[in-house]
Amino acid sequence: MTILRSSQNGFWTGTEPNFTGRYLPIAGLNAGTYRLGVEKLRSPLSSLSTPQFDIVIVIG
């Protein structure tokens, strides 16, 4: 089951056209164990032009 998706629940950080990342608030989740997935590609062709990125998890 997918709880949150960056495309539906997240928003861009930074200013257009130089966005610095995608923020996905998780404050509303209940305590428990979750699996983090990555939603980088729309299609295999996009993988050639999609920039590298780092996943940052901030607690607190």
Secondary structure, DSSP 8 states (H G I E B T S, - for coil): -----HHHH-EEEEETTEEEEEE---TTS-SS---------SSGGGGGT-----------
